[in-house]
Amino acid sequence: MTVDDYLVGRFGLLMSISDLADLLGRSPDGVRVSLYSDTEVSRKLKPTMVKVGRRVYFRTLQVKEVLHLDHIEDAPIGYSG
């Protein structure tokens, strides 16, 4: 199973702020505050944002690229070393 398969299976093609917070290990409010401040992480995550009505979503596969999650494809899922 690749990282792409895992993330899309878990979150779908679009992630909510709650999903992103879960992935990052932060609270949804903490992610919201981080996104609206001018930081390196917010500058990288903002291009992955999609607004659907008043809701904000993030493209799952682009989030994977931004967070550089590709390097863990060689490790089995659940491996923490």
N, C-alpha and C positions, 0 to 999 in steps of 0.2 A: 504494500500500500504506500503510495507516495504522499507527500505533504499536501499536494493539491487535492487528492482524493479524500484525505482525512478532513481537511478544512471545509471543502464543499459539502461533504457528507454531514459534518457537524453543524455548519452555519448556513449552508446554501450559498448561492452566488452573491448575495448581498448580506452584509452584517449590520446589525443595529448597533447603536452605541453601547448597549448592554452586552452584546456579543463581543465587541472589541474590548470592552473593559474586562470581560471574563478571560479573554485571550491574553491580555496584558497583566492580569492579576491586580487590577485597580478597580475603584468604584466608578460607576457611570458618571457621577458628578465630577470626579477627579479627571476623567477623560474629557468631559465637556470643558472644564476649565483649561486643561492643557491645549485643547484644540483652538480655543479663542485667545490664547496668549501667543506671542511670537517666539516660538522655540524651534529647534531643529526638527524635532519630532512632528510638530504641528505643520511645518512647511512641507514635510514629506507625506503626511497623511491627508492633507487638504485636497490634493489632486485625485485621491481615491474616493472622495465624497460624492454622493448623488442625492439630490433632494427629490423626494416623491411627495408632493403636496407640502405639508409642513414637517414631514419626517425626514431625518437624515440617515442615510445608509452609506456603507463603505463597500467597495468592490473587493470581495474576498481574495481573489487571486492577485490583485494589485497590492493589497495589504501584505500578503505573503512576500512579495518582491521587496516592498519598502522595508519590512522588518528583517529581511535576509534570512528567511526560514528555509531556503533551499539547501543549506549545508547540512541539515539534519535528515535528509532523505536516506542517507546511508545507515542511520541508526534506526533500530526498531522502534515502533510507536511505544511510548511509555518509558523509553530509555532516558535516564537523566544524567548520564555521565559524559 
